[in-house]
């Protein structure tokens, strides 16, 4: 009878160790929050203007990471829920979403197993829907801060001039747009 509490203690410790071992993190570790964006408020916008999907994803440099606003229309209800990611390449002149490359995966984590939103630091940096939830159509309005993406070129989570891609339930890339810098009014005046 005296061994039972001891066995329980070791059993609990073993379970905790196994559970910790199942956490998938990147080969370069977990993503770290970005606190050195060079210009707080710097804004980049991915504008969607296809036959079906219209709208924008806006990325604004924040004191920690990047604030995102998704405001799109035209996502077919029957093909959702939709995942959305930052892909490594901008959309080419051809407009082909398949040429945007893979997800931004700065810490070399990979997509499998799927992202656990309760531990966003262990997800691919570009897996925004994994961290903040897939969306349904036809209209999407969503805002969130991602502390692991950056507007600083020296950061592993740098997102400027990369693409935002929406995937339908089959993982097909159905809409894509490149994040482009919005020039301030002061810059545009002659």
MARROMI-604582 format. One line per 5 residues: number of its first residue (from 1); for each residue x, y, z of N, C-alpha, C, CB. Coordinates in nm, 2 decimals, padded with zeros to 4 digits. Glycine has a CB too. Layout:
NUM) X Y Z X Y Z X Y Z X Y Z | ...
***
This chain:
1) 00.08 -00.12 00.00 00.00 00.00 00.00 00.09 00.13 00.00 -00.09 00.00 00.12 | 00.20 00.12 00.06 00.29 00.24 00.06 00.35 00.27 -00.08 00.40 00.22 00.16 | 00.35 00.17 -00.17 00.40 00.19 -00.30 00.31 00.27 -00.39 00.44 00.06 -00.36 | 00.18 00.26 -00.36 00.08 00.32 -00.44 00.10 00.47 -00.46 -00.06 00.30 -00.39 | 00.12 00.55 -00.36 00.15 00.70 -00.38 00.27 00.72 -00.46 00.15 00.77 -00.25
6) 00.38 00.64 -00.44 00.50 00.65 -00.51 00.48 00.62 -00.66 00.61 00.56 -00.45 | 00.41 00.51 -00.68 00.38 00.47 -00.82 00.30 00.58 -00.89 00.30 00.34 -00.83 | 00.20 00.64 -00.82 00.13 00.75 -00.87 00.21 00.87 -00.91 00.02 00.80 -00.78 | 00.31 00.90 -00.82 00.40 01.01 -00.85 00.48 00.99 -00.97 00.49 01.04 -00.73 | 00.54 00.87 -00.98 00.62 00.84 -01.10 00.54 00.83 -01.23 00.70 00.71 -01.08
11) 00.42 00.78 -01.21 00.33 00.77 -01.33 00.29 00.91 -01.38 00.20 00.70 -01.29 | 00.26 01.00 -01.29 00.23 01.14 -01.33 00.35 01.21 -01.39 00.19 01.22 -01.21 | 00.47 01.19 -01.34 00.59 01.25 -01.40 00.62 01.19 -01.54 00.71 01.22 -01.31 | 00.59 01.06 -01.55 00.61 01.00 -01.69 00.51 01.06 -01.78 00.60 00.85 -01.68 | 00.39 01.07 -01.74 00.28 01.13 -01.83 00.32 01.27 -01.87 00.15 01.13 -01.76
16) 00.37 01.35 -01.78 00.41 01.49 -01.81 00.52 01.49 -01.91 00.44 01.57 -01.68 | 00.62 01.40 -01.89 00.73 01.40 -01.98 00.69 01.35 -02.12 00.84 01.30 -01.93 | 00.60 01.26 -02.13 00.55 01.21 -02.26 00.47 01.32 -02.33 00.47 01.08 -02.25 | 00.39 01.39 -02.25 00.31 01.50 -02.30 00.40 01.61 -02.35 00.21 01.55 -02.20 | 00.50 01.65 -02.28 00.60 01.75 -02.33 00.67 01.71 -02.45 00.70 01.78 -02.22
21) 00.70 01.58 -02.46 00.77 01.53 -02.58 00.69 01.53 -02.71 00.82 01.38 -02.56 | 00.55 01.54 -02.69 00.47 01.55 -02.81 00.45 01.69 -02.86 00.33 01.49 -02.77 | 00.50 01.79 -02.79 00.50 01.92 -02.84 00.59 01.94 -02.96 00.53 02.03 -02.73 | 00.54 01.98 -03.07 00.63 02.00 -03.19 00.68 02.14 -03.19 00.55 01.96 -03.32 | 00.81 02.15 -03.20 00.87 02.28 -03.21 00.96 02.28 -03.33 00.94 02.32 -03.08
26) 01.01 02.39 -03.38 01.09 02.39 -03.49 01.24 02.35 -03.46 01.10 02.53 -03.55 | 01.31 02.32 -03.57 01.45 02.28 -03.55 01.53 02.39 -03.49 01.51 02.23 -03.68 | 01.48 02.51 -03.51 01.55 02.63 -03.45 01.48 02.68 -03.32 01.55 02.75 -03.55 | 01.40 02.59 -03.26 01.33 02.63 -03.14 01.19 02.69 -03.16 01.42 02.72 -03.06 | 01.14 02.74 -03.06 01.01 02.81 -03.07 01.03 02.95 -03.12 00.94 02.81 -02.93
31) 00.92 03.00 -03.18 00.92 03.14 -03.23 00.93 03.24 -03.11 00.80 03.18 -03.32 | 01.00 03.35 -03.13 01.01 03.44 -03.02 00.94 03.57 -03.05 01.16 03.47 -02.99 | 00.88 03.63 -02.96 00.81 03.76 -02.99 00.90 03.87 -03.04 00.74 03.81 -02.86 | 00.85 03.94 -03.14 00.93 04.05 -03.20 00.90 04.18 -03.13 00.90 04.06 -03.36 | 01.01 04.24 -03.09 01.00 04.37 -03.01 01.08 04.48 -03.08 01.04 04.35 -02.87
36) 01.13 04.46 -03.20 01.21 04.56 -03.26 01.17 04.60 -03.40 01.36 04.51 -03.26 | 01.04 04.61 -03.42 01.00 04.67 -03.55 01.05 04.81 -03.57 00.84 04.66 -03.57 | 01.11 04.84 -03.68 01.18 04.97 -03.69 01.08 05.09 -03.69 01.26 04.97 -03.82 | 00.96 05.08 -03.75 00.87 05.19 -03.75 00.73 05.14 -03.71 00.86 05.25 -03.90 | 00.70 05.17 -03.58 00.57 05.13 -03.53 00.46 05.20 -03.62 00.55 05.16 -03.38
41) 00.36 05.13 -03.66 00.26 05.18 -03.74 00.28 05.16 -03.89 00.24 05.33 -03.71 | 00.40 05.12 -03.93 00.43 05.09 -04.07 00.32 04.99 -04.12 00.57 05.04 -04.10 | 00.26 05.02 -04.24 00.15 04.94 -04.29 00.18 04.88 -04.42 00.03 05.03 -04.30 | 00.14 04.75 -04.43 00.15 04.67 -04.55 00.02 04.61 -04.58 00.27 04.56 -04.55 | -00.03 04.61 -04.71 -00.16 04.56 -04.74 -00.15 04.46 -04.86 -00.25 04.68 -04.78
46) -00.22 04.35 -04.84 -00.24 04.25 -04.95 -00.38 04.27 -05.00 -00.21 04.10 -04.90 | -00.39 04.32 -05.13 -00.52 04.35 -05.19 -00.57 04.23 -05.28 -00.51 04.48 -05.26 | -00.68 04.18 -05.24 -00.74 04.07 -05.32 -00.84 04.13 -05.42 -00.81 03.96 -05.23 | -00.83 04.09 -05.55 -00.92 04.15 -05.65 -00.94 04.04 -05.76 -00.87 04.28 -05.71 | -00.97 03.92 -05.72 -01.00 03.82 -05.82 -01.15 03.82 -05.85 -00.96 03.67 -05.76
51) -01.19 03.73 -05.94 -01.33 03.72 -05.98 -01.42 03.69 -05.86 -01.35 03.62 -06.09 | -01.36 03.61 -05.77 -01.44 03.57 -05.65 -01.41 03.65 -05.52 -01.43 03.42 -05.63 | -01.28 03.65 -05.49 -01.24 03.71 -05.36 -01.19 03.85 -05.38 -01.13 03.62 -05.29 | -01.25 03.94 -05.29 -01.22 04.08 -05.30 -01.19 04.13 -05.15 -01.32 04.17 -05.37 | -01.11 04.23 -05.14 -01.08 04.28 -05.01 -00.94 04.29 -04.98 -01.15 04.20 -04.90
56) -00.90 04.29 -04.85 -00.76 04.31 -04.81 -00.73 04.24 -04.68 -00.73 04.46 -04.80 | -00.60 04.21 -04.67 -00.54 04.18 -04.54 -00.44 04.29 -04.51 -00.48 04.03 -04.54 | -00.45 04.35 -04.40 -00.36 04.46 -04.36 -00.28 04.42 -04.25 -00.45 04.59 -04.32 | -00.15 04.45 -04.26 -00.05 04.42 -04.15 00.02 04.55 -04.11 00.06 04.32 -04.21 | 00.01 04.58 -03.98 00.06 04.70 -03.92 00.16 04.67 -03.81 -00.05 04.79 -03.87
61) 00.28 04.72 -03.83 00.39 04.70 -03.73 00.34 04.75 -03.59 00.52 04.77 -03.77 | 00.36 04.67 -03.49 00.32 04.70 -03.35 00.44 04.70 -03.26 00.20 04.61 -03.30 | 00.42 04.74 -03.14 00.54 04.73 -03.04 00.58 04.59 -03.02 00.50 04.80 -02.91 | 00.49 04.50 -03.03 00.52 04.35 -03.02 00.45 04.29 -03.14 00.47 04.29 -02.89 | 00.53 04.24 -03.24 00.48 04.18 -03.36 00.40 04.26 -03.45 00.39 04.07 -03.31
66) 00.30 04.21 -03.51 00.22 04.27 -03.62 00.07 04.26 -03.59 00.26 04.22 -03.76 | 00.00 04.37 -03.61 -00.15 04.36 -03.60 -00.20 04.34 -03.74 -00.21 04.50 -03.54 | -00.29 04.24 -03.75 -00.36 04.20 -03.88 -00.50 04.23 -03.87 -00.33 04.05 -03.91 | -00.55 04.28 -03.99 -00.70 04.30 -04.01 -00.73 04.22 -04.14 -00.74 04.45 -04.02 | -00.82 04.13 -04.13 -00.87 04.06 -04.25 -01.01 04.11 -04.28 -00.87 03.90 -04.23
71) -01.03 04.16 -04.41 -01.15 04.21 -04.45 -01.17 04.17 -04.59 -01.16 04.37 -04.43 | -01.23 04.05 -04.61 -01.25 04.00 -04.75 -01.39 03.95 -04.77 -01.15 03.88 -04.78 | -01.43 03.95 -04.89 -01.57 03.89 -04.93 -01.55 03.80 -05.05 -01.66 04.01 -04.97 | -01.65 03.71 -05.06 -01.65 03.62 -05.18 -01.60 03.48 -05.15 -01.57 03.68 -05.29 | -01.58 03.45 -05.03 -01.53 03.31 -04.99 -01.66 03.22 -04.99 -01.46 03.30 -04.86
76) -01.66 03.12 -05.09 -01.78 03.04 -05.10 -01.81 02.96 -04.97 -01.76 02.94 -05.22 | -01.92 02.97 -04.91 -01.96 02.91 -04.79 -01.94 02.76 -04.79 -02.10 02.94 -04.75 | -01.98 02.70 -04.90 -01.97 02.55 -04.91 -01.82 02.50 -04.93 -02.05 02.50 -05.03 | -01.73 02.58 -04.95 -01.59 02.54 -04.96 -01.50 02.57 -04.84 -01.52 02.60 -05.08 | -01.56 02.62 -04.74 -01.49 02.65 -04.61 -01.49 02.54 -04.52 -01.55 02.78 -04.55
81) -01.43 02.55 -04.40 -01.36 02.67 -04.35 -01.23 02.70 -04.43 -01.34 02.66 -04.20 | -01.19 02.82 -04.43 -01.07 02.86 -04.51 -00.95 02.88 -04.41 -01.10 02.98 -04.59 | -00.84 02.83 -04.45 -00.71 02.85 -04.38 -00.64 02.97 -04.46 -00.62 02.72 -04.37 | -00.56 03.04 -04.39 -00.49 03.15 -04.45 -00.35 03.15 -04.39 -00.56 03.29 -04.43 | -00.25 03.17 -04.47 -00.11 03.17 -04.43 -00.03 03.28 -04.50 -00.05 03.03 -04.47
86) 00.08 03.31 -04.44 00.18 03.39 -04.51 00.27 03.29 -04.59 00.27 03.48 -04.41 | 00.29 03.31 -04.72 00.37 03.22 -04.80 00.50 03.30 -04.83 00.30 03.18 -04.93 | 00.61 03.23 -04.85 00.74 03.29 -04.86 00.76 03.38 -04.98 00.85 03.19 -04.86 | 00.70 03.36 -05.09 00.72 03.43 -05.21 00.60 03.53 -05.24 00.74 03.34 -05.33 | 00.63 03.64 -05.31 00.52 03.73 -05.35 00.44 03.66 -05.47 00.57 03.87 -05.40
91) 00.32 03.71 -05.50 00.25 03.65 -05.61 00.32 03.70 -05.74 00.10 03.70 -05.61 | 00.35 03.60 -05.83 00.42 03.64 -05.95 00.32 03.72 -06.05 00.47 03.51 -06.02 | 00.38 03.77 -06.15 00.30 03.85 -06.25 00.19 03.76 -06.31 00.39 03.90 -06.36 | 00.21 03.63 -06.32 00.11 03.54 -06.37 -00.01 03.53 -06.28 00.17 03.40 -06.40 | 00.00 03.57 -06.16 -00.11 03.56 -06.06 -00.13 03.42 -06.00 -00.23 03.61 -06.13
96) -00.04 03.33 -06.03 -00.05 03.19 -05.99 -00.02 03.18 -05.84 00.05 03.10 -06.07 | -00.12 03.14 -05.77 -00.10 03.12 -05.62 -00.01 03.00 -05.59 -00.24 03.09 -05.55 | 00.00 02.90 -05.69 00.09 02.79 -05.66 00.24 02.83 -05.67 00.06 02.68 -05.77 | 00.27 02.95 -05.72 00.41 02.99 -05.73 00.45 03.08 -05.61 00.43 03.06 -05.86 | 00.36 03.08 -05.51 00.40 03.16 -05.39 00.49 03.08 -05.29 00.27 03.21 -05.32
101) 00.52 02.96 -05.32 00.61 02.88 -05.24 00.53 02.83 -05.12 00.72 02.97 -05.19 | 00.61 02.78 -05.02 00.55 02.72 -04.90 00.52 02.83 -04.80 00.64 02.62 -04.84 | 00.47 02.78 -04.68 00.44 02.87 -04.57 00.57 02.93 -04.51 00.36 02.79 -04.46 | 00.56 03.05 -04.46 00.67 03.11 -04.39 00.70 03.02 -04.27 00.65 03.26 -04.35 | 00.81 02.95 -04.27 00.84 02.85 -04.16 00.98 02.88 -04.11 00.82 02.71 -04.21
106) 01.00 03.00 -04.05 01.13 03.05 -04.02 01.21 02.96 -03.92 01.12 03.18 -03.96 | 01.14 02.88 -03.83 01.20 02.80 -03.73 01.20 02.65 -03.77 01.13 02.82 -03.60 | 01.17 02.62 -03.90 01.18 02.49 -03.96 01.10 02.39 -03.88 01.32 02.45 -03.97 | 00.97 02.42 -03.86 00.88 02.34 -03.78 00.81 02.23 -03.87 00.78 02.42 -03.71 | 00.76 02.28 -03.99 00.68 02.19 -04.07 00.53 02.20 -04.04 00.72 02.04 -04.07
111) 00.44 02.16 -04.12 00.30 02.17 -04.11 00.24 02.05 -04.03 00.23 02.18 -04.24 | 00.31 01.94 -04.01 00.26 01.83 -03.94 00.34 01.80 -03.81 00.26 01.70 -04.03 | 00.27 01.77 -03.70 00.12 01.77 -03.68 00.07 01.92 -03.69 00.09 01.71 -03.55 | -00.06 01.93 -03.71 -00.12 02.07 -03.72 -00.08 02.15 -03.60 -00.27 02.06 -03.73 | -00.08 02.28 -03.62 -00.06 02.38 -03.52 -00.16 02.37 -03.40 -00.07 02.52 -03.58
116) -00.10 02.38 -03.28 -00.19 02.39 -03.16 -00.20 02.53 -03.12 -00.12 02.30 -03.05 | -00.32 02.59 -03.14 -00.34 02.73 -03.11 -00.31 02.77 -02.97 -00.48 02.77 -03.15 | -00.31 02.68 -02.88 -00.29 02.71 -02.74 -00.14 02.73 -02.71 -00.34 02.60 -02.64 | -00.05 02.70 -02.81 00.09 02.72 -02.81 00.14 02.78 -02.94 00.17 02.59 -02.77 | 00.10 02.90 -02.97 00.13 02.96 -03.11 00.28 02.97 -03.14 00.06 03.09 -03.12
121) 00.36 02.98 -03.03 00.50 02.99 -03.05 00.56 02.87 -03.12 00.57 03.02 -02.92 | 00.49 02.75 -03.11 00.54 02.63 -03.17 00.49 02.61 -03.31 00.50 02.51 -03.08 | 00.41 02.70 -03.36 00.35 02.68 -03.50 00.44 02.74 -03.60 00.21 02.75 -03.50 | 00.42 02.71 -03.73 00.49 02.78 -03.84 00.46 02.92 -03.82 00.45 02.72 -03.98 | 00.55 03.01 -03.84 00.53 03.15 -03.82 00.42 03.20 -03.91 00.66 03.23 -03.85
126) 00.41 03.15 -04.04 00.31 03.19 -04.13 00.18 03.13 -04.12 00.37 03.17 -04.27 | 00.16 03.03 -04.03 00.03 02.97 -04.01 -00.06 03.05 -03.93 00.05 02.83 -03.95 | -00.11 03.16 -03.99 -00.20 03.25 -03.91 -00.33 03.18 -03.87 -00.23 03.37 -03.99 | -00.39 03.10 -03.96 -00.52 03.04 -03.93 -00.50 02.93 -03.82 -00.58 02.98 -04.05 | -00.39 02.87 -03.82 -00.36 02.77 -03.72 -00.35 02.83 -03.58 -00.23 02.69 -03.75
131) -00.29 02.95 -03.58 -00.28 03.02 -03.45 -00.41 03.10 -03.41 -00.16 03.12 -03.46 | -00.48 03.15 -03.51 -00.59 03.24 -03.47 -00.73 03.20 -03.53 -00.56 03.38 -03.52 | -00.74 03.08 -03.59 -00.86 03.02 -03.63 -00.89 03.04 -03.78 -00.97 03.09 -03.55 | -00.94 02.93 -03.84 -00.99 02.94 -03.98 -01.11 03.02 -03.99 -01.02 02.79 -04.03 | -01.14 03.07 -04.11 -01.26 03.16 -04.13 -01.36 03.09 -04.22 -01.21 03.29 -04.18
136) -01.48 03.14 -04.21 -01.59 03.09 -04.30 -01.63 03.20 -04.39 -01.71 03.04 -04.22 | -01.69 03.17 -04.51 -01.74 03.27 -04.60 -01.88 03.31 -04.57 -01.73 03.22 -04.74 | -01.94 03.39 -04.64 -01.88 03.46 -04.76 -01.79 03.58 -04.72 -01.98 03.50 -04.86 | -01.82 03.64 -04.61 -01.75 03.77 -04.57 -01.68 03.74 -04.44 -01.85 03.88 -04.55 | -01.55 03.80 -04.44 -01.47 03.78 -04.32 -01.42 03.92 -04.27 -01.35 03.69 -04.35
141) -01.44 03.94 -04.14 -01.38 04.06 -04.08 -01.32 04.00 -03.95 -01.48 04.17 -04.05 | -01.19 04.01 -03.94 -01.12 03.96 -03.82 -00.99 04.04 -03.79 -01.08 03.81 -03.85 | -00.96 04.06 -03.67 -00.84 04.13 -03.62 -00.77 04.05 -03.52 -00.88 04.27 -03.57 | -00.64 04.05 -03.52 -00.56 03.99 -03.42 -00.42 04.04 -03.42 -00.56 03.83 -03.44 | -00.34 04.02 -03.32 -00.20 04.05 -03.31 -00.12 03.92 -03.31 -00.17 04.14 -03.19
146) -00.03 03.92 -03.40 00.06 03.80 -03.40 00.20 03.85 -03.35 00.07 03.73 -03.54 | 00.24 03.81 -03.23 00.37 03.86 -03.18 00.49 03.80 -03.25 00.38 03.83 -03.04 | 00.47 03.70 -03.34 00.59 03.63 -03.39 00.62 03.67 -03.54 00.56 03.48 -03.39 | 00.55 03.76 -03.59 00.58 03.81 -03.73 00.63 03.95 -03.71 00.45 03.81 -03.82 | 00.71 04.00 -03.82 00.78 04.12 -03.80 00.79 04.21 -03.93 00.92 04.09 -03.76
151) 00.81 04.33 -03.91 00.84 04.42 -04.02 00.99 04.46 -04.03 00.75 04.55 -04.01 | 01.07 04.39 -03.95 01.21 04.41 -03.94 01.28 04.30 -04.02 01.26 04.41 -03.79 | 01.36 04.34 -04.12 01.42 04.25 -04.22 01.51 04.15 -04.15 01.49 04.32 -04.32 | 01.57 04.18 -04.03 01.66 04.09 -03.96 01.59 03.98 -03.88 01.75 04.17 -03.87 | 01.46 03.99 -03.87 01.38 03.90 -03.79 01.34 03.77 -03.87 01.26 03.96 -03.73
156) 01.34 03.66 -03.81 01.30 03.54 -03.88 01.15 03.54 -03.93 01.32 03.42 -03.79 | 01.07 03.62 -03.86 00.93 03.63 -03.90 00.90 03.75 -03.99 00.85 03.64 -03.77 | 00.99 03.79 -04.07 00.97 03.91 -04.16 00.87 03.87 -04.27 01.11 03.95 -04.23 | 00.77 03.96 -04.28 00.65 03.93 -04.37 00.64 04.02 -04.49 00.53 03.94 -04.29 | 00.71 04.13 -04.49 00.69 04.23 -04.60 00.73 04.17 -04.74 00.77 04.35 -04.57
161) 00.65 04.20 -04.84 00.67 04.15 -04.97 00.65 04.00 -04.99 00.81 04.19 -05.02 | 00.59 03.94 -04.89 00.55 03.80 -04.90 00.40 03.80 -04.93 00.58 03.72 -04.77 | 00.34 03.68 -04.96 00.20 03.67 -05.00 00.12 03.62 -04.88 00.19 03.58 -05.12 | -00.01 03.66 -04.89 -00.11 03.60 -04.81 -00.20 03.51 -04.90 -00.20 03.71 -04.73 | -00.21 03.38 -04.86 -00.29 03.28 -04.94 -00.40 03.23 -04.86 -00.19 03.17 -04.99
166) -00.52 03.22 -04.92 -00.64 03.15 -04.86 -00.65 03.02 -04.93 -00.77 03.24 -04.88 | -00.67 02.91 -04.84 -00.69 02.78 -04.89 -00.83 02.73 -04.85 -00.58 02.68 -04.82 | -00.89 02.66 -04.95 -01.03 02.61 -04.91 -01.01 02.48 -04.83 -01.11 02.58 -05.04 | -01.13 02.41 -04.81 -01.13 02.29 -04.72 -01.04 02.18 -04.78 -01.27 02.24 -04.71 | -01.02 02.18 -04.91 -00.93 02.07 -04.97 -00.79 02.11 -04.98 -00.98 02.05 -05.12
171) -00.75 02.23 -04.92 -00.62 02.29 -04.92 -00.58 02.35 -05.05 -00.52 02.18 -04.88 | -00.67 02.36 -05.14 -00.64 02.43 -05.27 -00.62 02.58 -05.24 -00.76 02.41 -05.37 | -00.53 02.64 -05.31 -00.50 02.78 -05.30 -00.60 02.86 -05.38 -00.35 02.82 -05.34 | -00.70 02.92 -05.32 -00.80 02.98 -05.40 -00.79 03.14 -05.42 -00.94 02.95 -05.33 | -00.71 03.20 -05.34 -00.68 03.34 -05.35 -00.55 03.38 -05.29 -00.80 03.43 -05.29
176) -00.48 03.47 -05.35 -00.35 03.52 -05.30 -00.32 03.66 -05.34 -00.24 03.42 -05.35 | -00.25 03.73 -05.26 -00.21 03.87 -05.28 -00.08 03.90 -05.20 -00.32 03.97 -05.24 | 00.00 03.99 -05.26 00.13 04.02 -05.20 00.11 04.14 -05.10 00.23 04.06 -05.31 | 00.18 04.13 -04.99 00.18 04.24 -04.89 00.27 04.35 -04.95 00.23 04.19 -04.75 | 00.21 04.47 -04.98 00.29 04.58 -05.03 00.28 04.70 -04.93 00.23 04.62 -05.17
181) 00.39 04.77 -04.93 00.40 04.88 -04.83 00.30 05.00 -04.87 00.54 04.94 -04.82 | 00.23 05.05 -04.77 00.15 05.17 -04.79 00.23 05.29 -04.76 00.02 05.16 -04.71 | 00.25 05.38 -04.86 00.33 05.50 -04.83 00.25 05.60 -04.75 00.38 05.56 -04.97 | 00.31 05.66 -04.66 00.24 05.76 -04.58 00.21 05.88 -04.66 00.33 05.80 -04.45 | 00.12 05.96 -04.61 00.08 06.09 -04.68 00.20 06.18 -04.70 -00.04 06.16 -04.61
186) 00.29 06.18 -04.59 00.41 06.27 -04.60 00.50 06.23 -04.71 00.48 06.27 -04.46 | 00.51 06.10 -04.73 00.60 06.05 -04.84 00.55 06.08 -04.98 00.63 05.90 -04.82 | 00.42 06.08 -04.99 00.35 06.10 -05.12 00.35 06.25 -05.16 00.21 06.04 -05.12 | 00.37 06.34 -05.07 00.36 06.48 -05.11 00.50 06.52 -05.17 00.33 06.57 -04.99 | 00.49 06.61 -05.27 00.60 06.64 -05.35 00.70 06.73 -05.29 00.56 06.69 -05.47
***
